[in-house]
Amino acid sequence: MPFGEQDMSDVESAVEQFLAQSDAAFEDYEQGYTDADATLRVLESHIEDLRETVE
């Protein structure tokens, strides 16, 4: 089924949220608040959320 306007809006919103959350995770890592393993777990969670939204 092709995306409609509402579906694209949902996807765009999900991508924007993913990017913001990913940037925050990288920032935490760069500031030394989290280690690499924790950062990867956070990113994996955000990727899964994005994947669920798109599917």
Residue pairs with C-beta under 8 A, 6 or more apart in sequence:
3 11
10 53
11 53
11 54
14 49
14 50
14 53
14 54
15 50
17 49
17 50
18 46
18 47
18 49
18 50
21 42
21 46
22 43
22 46
25 34
25 39
25 42
25 43
25 46
26 39
28 34
28 39
29 35
29 36
29 39
34 42
